[in-house]
Amino acid sequence: MYGLIGKKVKMSQIFNDQGHVVPVTLVEAGPCVVSQIKTVDSDGYNSIQLAFGNKSKRNTNKPTIGHLKKADIQSAKVLAEFESLDTFEYKLGQKFDSSIFHVGEIVDVRAKSKGKGFAGVIKRHNFATQDATHGNKHTQRAPGSIGQASWPSRVFKGMKMAGRKGSGNVTAQNLEIVDIDKENNLLYVKGAIPGPNNTPVFILKK
């Protein structure tokens, strides 16, 4: 398996063998259940769909209930596809958890970042402020010029301006797994990962 769905639990810290403090993020890795097996013959490519978490039936539509029923799954909070291993034989309803990882492994973690609402260019794009004196008045945090006047008489797409900040998919790359609590299915990932506590995360093997 090339990845797993999990949940960000919280940030903490541990001491390594040299006595140094290591900041870690606790991630609940699975258990994930195989809800669909895609092959070249049926779908045009090979992959494995995993289901993670539980959701009330009232909030699950009938097509999803029928889809999950094939793998004997009642409900799922998150569904995601991962690249499958050619040498491994997958079965519907099969479970995967933190045991597929090992201490010292390098992984990427993708999650939805915290939404920070409407923000100006200084906070959103790290712009520098204008002068606070020498004739400048009330425009210290203004963006400045955003284009030409007579031509092209419009603002080009992609111009860095004020707007909604955060709440997008972010991948933290090359994070080391420094410890694994197999009893509680927790990964101790070195460093910070995107999103608030309890947000779904995707742990991708390198």
C-alpha positions, 0 to 999 in steps of 0.5 A: 500500500502506498498510503493511508487515510488518517486523522490529525490528533494533536501536536506534542513533543518527545525526547530522542536518544540524544536527549533532544526535544523533537516536536511531533504531530500525532496522527491516527493512521487508519484503520482503513478498509478496502472499499473498491479494487480498480483494475486496468480491465474494469477501470483503465488503471490500477488503484485501491479505494480506502474507506476511513471513519464513520458517518451517520446513515442519515448523512450518507446518500443511497448510492454511497450506501450501496457502494460500501455495502459491497465491501460490508461497510456500514458508512465512511467519513472519507473515501480516497484512492491510492496506488496499488502494489502489483505484487499484493493481492487485495480483497474487499473489506481488508483492513490496513492500519499503522503496521504498514509504516515503520520508524524512520520512514519518510512520508508526505502528509496532505491535508486541508489547511486552516481557513483564515478568512479574508486577508490583505496582501501583507498577511496573504502574500508576505508583501512589505509595507509601504513607508509610514512617513515621507508623505505617505498617508493611510496606505502603509498596508495597501498593495500598490500598483496592480497594472498599467493604465491605458493598456491593457486597461485590465488586471491580469489573472493571477495578480496577488491581491487581498482575498480568502486565505487558507482552507486549501490542500497543502502537502508537508513533504519529507516528514520522518516517522519517529515513533509508532504506537501500534496499540493505539494506531498512532504515528509520531510524525516529526514536525507540523502538518496542515489543518486543525485537530481531528481533520482527515489527513492522507499519509503518502509513502515515498 
